[in-house]
Amino acid sequence: MLQLRHYSFELPFEYPFTISKGTKTHQPALVVSLGLRHWLGYGEAPAIQYYDVSVAGMQAELEAKRLPVERYALTDPQRFWHFLHHLFPGNNFLVAALDIAGWDLFAQMRNMPLRRLLGIASDEAPLTDYTLGTDTAERMIGKLQAHPWPLYKIKMTRAEDISLLEELRKHTGSAFRIDANEAFSFDEAKRLLPELEKLGVRLIEQPLAKGEWDAMAELKALSGIPVFADESCVQEQDVSRCAAAFDGINIKLTKCGGITPALRMIAEARQRGLKIMLGSMNESTIGTAAMVHLSPLVDELDADGPLLLSEDIAEGLRYENAKVSTAQRPGMGIRFWGRPQARSYF
């Protein structure tokens, strides 16, 4: 019988984190553990206000259905996901945390690193970016100088933030990608494209609102910079629709429901000729480690969640000049501390 535990955390950001949808100083997070004999698997789901997901809400639902989870015989993580998907309908965040914990536990039971259990032979993966939340130019330059990095993701909350990119470009030759989180109108995005190209922007995430499919397809045809779906690609059924409007998709384990559906989304995206990014929702080392194990399968990586936090709750990741790797241990390779501690990834 599985032993289920769950924990609630408020993890502080190093800097206030601002995107088009608001500002946060802390990231609420749910951590779940699934135990069997001497093995313990861990998963994580950050709470995101604009998706109407709270840690307390996930914990309440988990407690209401604790018994069927603990009685489940874990013989196949993919079948476990299907069980969870029906047990917690519409709650992809909670399902993701449990799905990740199930894979971590199962890989430990097989005495294999998770990527090997998944049949991923290569350890070669894209470099991860480092995200600069929107701020004053002076403060953003300070963050950039405090965190020298070969690839930055820069949050834009409005078209006028192009001035921030211009100031940042004066201080670094590193590659830029931008994430608008639906902040632009079509006319604004069209006007910005030549300026973004001049500034060396290599990728644009979700420039328009998620429902503007026709406008997004037109913008894709105009853009010399690859455009990737974020809010427009939440779960599996969104992949096919994104093929006409975007060059690539950003898969977030928390939003889609975990590792199991992410693997299916990766396979379908490849069939449809889409590029693939794995994206962060400010997860700690626990949720980020799951992404890193999948990262050899994708083209772009946004796995900087732990770097944006001033405290973490686990160890098992190593960052070396934008290359991120996991500890060579069975499962995801993480060790849960049980309480926040100062971060150390270098």
Buried (B, 14 or more C-beta within 10 A) or exposed (E): EBEBEBBBBEBBBBBBBBBBBEEBEBBBBBBBBBBBEEBBBBBBBBBBEEBEBBBEBBBEBBEEBEEEBEEBEBEEBBBBBEBBBEBBEEBBBBBBBBBBBBBBBBBBBEEBBBBBBBEBEEEEBBBBBBBBBBBEBEBBBBBBEEBEBBBBBBBBBEBEBBEBBEBBBEEBEBBBBBBBBBBBBBEBBBEBBEEBEEBBBBBBBBBBBBEBBEBBEBBBEEBEBBBBBBBBBBBBEBBEEBBEBBBBBBBBBBBBBBBBBBBEBBEBBEEEEBBBBBBBBBBBBBBBBBBBBBBBBBBBBBBBBBBBBEBBBBBBBBBEEBBBBBBEBBBBBBBBBEEBEEBEBE
